[in-house]
Amino acid sequence: MVKSDEKSKSTGIGNHIRTLRFHHGELSQKALAERVGVTRQTINAIEQNKYSPSLELAFKISHVFERPITDVFYYEAER
């Protein structure tokens, strides 16, 4: 049983955006945001797994990196 003050394992959508930005010419959060039509704060929240993007936004982000969506995002199941 998990105590209320213990952190539970995170589940949901994870991503590799920060790493991909670095390997894509050190693309800034702001530059990525402008290319996909959102704010820098949205990109930051997605990177920190505080916000799961819509499917449309996830595809736009993967298109910027010229990678399949599964190379950018992954599902993290509860363990």
Order of alpha helices (4+ residues) and beta strands (2+ residues): beta-alpha-alpha-alpha-alpha-alpha-beta
